[in-house]
Amino acid sequence: MKRLLIVRASAIGDVVFASALPAAIRRTHPDAHIAWLVEPGIHELLLADPNIDEVITWSKAEWVRLWKDGKRLELWRRVRQLRRELHARRFDIALDLQGLMKSGFITWLSGAPRRVGLGSKEGSQWLMTEVIPRGGEAARIGSEYQYLAQQMGFEAGDFLPTLTVAPAAAATVLGKLAEHGLAPGSYAVFAPFTTRPQKHWFEDAWQALAPQLIAATGLTPVILGGPADTEAAARIAAADPRIVNLAGQTRLPEAVAAIAHSALLIGVDTGLTHMGTALARPTVAIFGSTCPYQNTGRPTGSVIWLGLECSPCRRRPTCGGKFTCLRDITPEIVLARAQAMLAAGQGTT
């Protein structure tokens, strides 16, 4: 195994879950050339990883736009261009971690003679030379990728998500925090935002939690999020002048650095929250309509999930927007869990 391509193009959280794979491959094949194909923007998460030799970007959004605009000839050119670029790298094996038709097509396009799909479906299984079913301990973070590593014969080890902090990003975000009088270890990251409303804890809950957390721990809440989250972040921050709102002001590498230097992270089922676990920070994850894992693999990581009969409903809520699975998680419950994780963190230092 000389040249290997990982295809996991999208979903920040899943890229974080799978981030232990390159190290597992490296331990088994120290001289292998390891590449990862991912969508632009998310690729910045992988650039500092010492176990990844090459990060290749593929703009699915651009291909979709060309298709919708009827520019089929230009789309065909882009497909052929990517095929040429991938074939030129002469990959021996390609791993499709998504198992969808889009990822399977890219994996097939790589020209790798051995193409392994993880739980391949939507017809992508016919583009693989072999398929490994999704397995492992469902309640453990990243278990399906750990299972794949084991089935491939890689030295999986504890297979905990791992992210590398880029020094330049750390310098930038620490400078931003210093402008607010914050030093490393003096703040708690809030990660309230994700892609679906049924995964959001309520804004009033965040507003109530902030002063309670400050009073109990002395930590300043720092809100992280993307450009689309700025209005909601402003509403949460308006509840207490001590809250620092950096939503929309950090790129992914800077968010990684901000989390790495935090004392605590509290968040919903979103990529930023999973980064807390990957960076071994005391982390409290609030899950309602989803429950991707309950075992974080770390003594400093905890999941709050009430396990109601209707949960997880994922993309099909049946509660008419009440989201009781989240409403019944009170700020007091979250604060108590946060204090427990902080204590666990002190015990591991």
N, C-alpha and C positions, 0 to 999 in steps of 0.2 A: 504494500500500500504506500505509494510514493506521493500521489497527488489526490487530495480529497476535497470535495465541495459539499458544504452544508447549505441547504436551501430552507431558510425560515425567513420569509420576506417581510412579514408584517406582525402586528400586535406586540407592542412594547413589553407587555407582561410575559408573553410566551418567549420572546427573545431573552428576557431575564431568566425565566425558568430553564431555558436550554443553555444558559451561559456556561454551565459546568462541562459541557460536552467537549469543547476544544482541548481543555486540560486533560480530560480522560483519554482523548485520542493521542495527545502528545506524550502522556506517560507510557502508552503502549507502543507508539510509533514515533520516537523522538526526532527522526529525520524527515518526517512527512511534511509536505507543503499543505497547509490547511487554509482553505478559503471559505468565506461565508457570503452568500448572496442575500441581500436585504434591500428594502425600500429606502430611498433617500430620506434623510432626517433621522430615522431609527439607526442608520448605519453608524452614527456618531457614538452610539453606545459601545461599539465593538472596536473602534480604532485603537484604543489604548491597551487592548488585551494582548499580552505578550505571547499567547499561544495561537493567535491568529496571524497568519502571514499576509493575508490579502482580504480586503473587504470589497466586494463587487456590488454595485448598486443597480437596481432594476426599478424603473418608474412604472408601476402598474397603472397609476392614475393617468399617466400620459398615454399609455396604450388605450385605456378605456375612453379617454377624451377623443383620440383619433378615430376610434370605432364609432362613437356617437356622432361625430362630425362628418361621418361618411368618407373619411380620408383613408380608405382601405389600402391604397397603394403605398402611402407613407407608412402605415402600420406594418405592412408586409416588409418594407425596407428595414424598419426597426427590429422586427423579428429576425430577419436574416443577419443584421448587424450583430445582434446579441449572440446569435448562433455562431457566427465567425469568431467573436471574441472568446466565447466559452470553449469552442473546439480548439482554438490556438493554445489554450492552457493545458490541453491533453490530460484531463482528469481521469484517474483510474476508477474512482468511485464517487457517486453523488448520493447524498442522503436527503430525502424529502421529509422534513419534519412536520409539515402541515398535512400532507396526505390528501390535498384537494386537487381538482383538475388544473387550476392555475399553477400551483406549485409543481404538480406532476409534469405539466407541459414544459416548464422551465428546466426541471431535472432531466427530462428526456432531451431537451434542446442542448444540454451540456455535452452530449456525445459520449459521456462516460459509459464504458462497457458494462459496468456493474452499477445498477440503480436500485437503491433500497428505499422503499416507502414505508412510513410509519402510519399504520392504520389506513392505508390508501382507500379512497372511495371516490364517488362521482365519475367513475371510469378511469381515474388516474392509475388504478392498479394495473391496467393493461399497458401502461407506459413504463412500468417498473420491471426489473428482472427478478425481484423478490420483494415480498411484503412482510413486514413484522407487525403483528397486531399490537394495539395499545395495551400495555400491561403495567405491572407494578402495583404498589400500594396506593390506591386512589386518594387516600387522605393525606399523603405526603407531598410536599411541594416538589414539582418537577419530576414526579415519579415515572411518568411515561417516557421521558427522555433518559432517565436513569436505566429503565428497562431496556430501551433501545441500545444503550451503550453496553449493557451486560450481554445482550443477545449478539451484538457485533464482536464481542470478545475484547472490548476496551477495558482498561483498568478503571472502573467507575469510582472506586473509593466511596467517600460519603456523599459525593455528587450534590453538593450544596451550591446554589446559584452564587456566582462570583462576578463582581464588576471591578474594573480598574479605574482609579481616579486619574484623569489627565492633569498634570501639573499646571498647565496654562489655565484650564477651566477652574481649578481650585483657586488660583491666584485671583481670577476675575470675580468669582462669587464671594470669596472671603473679603474682597474689597467692598463689594456691595453690602455685605452684612456689617462690615465695620462702619459704614456710613450711618447705620442705624444703632451704633454702639454695641454691636454683638460680636462676641469672640467665639471661636470653636468651643462647643460644649455648653454654651449658654442659652441655647434655644431648642425648641421642639418644632419639627416640621409637621404641618397639617397638609394632608393630601386629600382634599374633599371631592375631587372631580374625576369623572370618567365619561365614557361614551353613552351610557344609558341611564335615564332618570331612576329606574328601579334599583340601581346600584348606589344611589346617592343617599348618604345620611342627611338629615334635614338641616337647613341653614340655621334655624333657631337652636338646634342642638349644638352646632359648632360655636354659635355665639354664646351659649351658656357654658360650654366647656372651657373656653379660653380663660376667663377670669378665675375659674376654679383651679385650672392647671397652674396658672401663675401663682395663686395663693398657696397651693400645696407644694409646688416644686421650685418656684422661682424662675422657671424657664419661660422665655418669651416665645409665643407662637409665631411661626413664620409660614405663611401660606405659599405653596408652590402650585403651579398649574400652567396651562398653555394659554395662548392668546385668546381662545374662545371662552376662557373661564374668567376673564378679567372683571366682568360686571358682577358675577356671582361672588367672586372673591372680595370685591369692594363692599358688597352688602355685608358679608361676614365680618370684614375688618372694621366696618363702621360701628360695630357693637362695642368695641373697646379700643381706645387710642394706642394701647400698648402692642396691639397686633401689628406685625410687619407683613405687608402684602407684596410678595414678589411674583405673583401670578403674571405670566406673559413676559417676564423679564429675564428668564433663564433658558438657555438652550439645554438639550438633554445632558451633555457632559457637565454643565454647570449645576444642573439639578442633582446629578450623581454626587458631585463634590459637596454641595450643600447638605445632602443627606449624610454623606460620609463624616462630616464634621459636626453633625447634630448630636444632641444628647438623647433624642427620642423622636420617633416618627409615629404619627397616628393617621390612618387613612382608610379609604374604602377600597374595594376591589379594583385597583388600578395599577398601572405599571410603576408609578412612583412608590407606592406602598411596598410592592414586591422588591423594589430596590433596597428598602430598609433591611429586609431579610438578607438580601445578597451581600450587603455591606456590613452585616453583623451588628446593626444598631438595634437598641431596644425598640421593638416595633409592636404596635397594636393594629391589627387589621379588622375592619368592621365589614362583615358580610351579611347580606340579606337574601336577595333574589338569586345569588350565586354562592357557591361554596367550592371553589377550585381546590382547596386544601384546608386541612385543620391542623396538620402537623408541619410546623415551619422548619423542623430539623435543628432548631437552635433554642437554647434555654431563654434567650432574650426576645423571642418572637412568639406572639400569641394571637389567636384568631377568636373574635367574638362572633358567634353564629348561634342563633337561638334554636335552629332546627325545627321550626314550625312545620305543621303537616303540609302546608302549601309551598314550602321552600325546600329546595331551590326551584323557582319557576322559570329562571333564566330569562328568556325573551318573551314569555307569555304570562304576565301577571294576571292573577284571578281575583285580586282584592279591590279592583276599581280605583286604584291610585292611593289606597290607604297605606300600603307598604308597612303593615304592622310588624313585619320581620325586622324592620329598621327602627320604626317609631318606639318599639318596646326596648330598644337598647338606649338607655338613658345616659346623659353625661356623667352621672355618678358611677355607673357601671364601667364606663370607659376610663374615667380617672383612676378608679381602683386598680384596673388592669394595667394602666400605664405605670402607676407607682410600683406594682409588682415587677414589671419588666425592668424598670430602672434599678430596683433592688437586685434583680438577677444579673443585670449588667455589672453592678459593682462587685458582685460575687465572682465574676469571671475575669476581672482585671487583676 
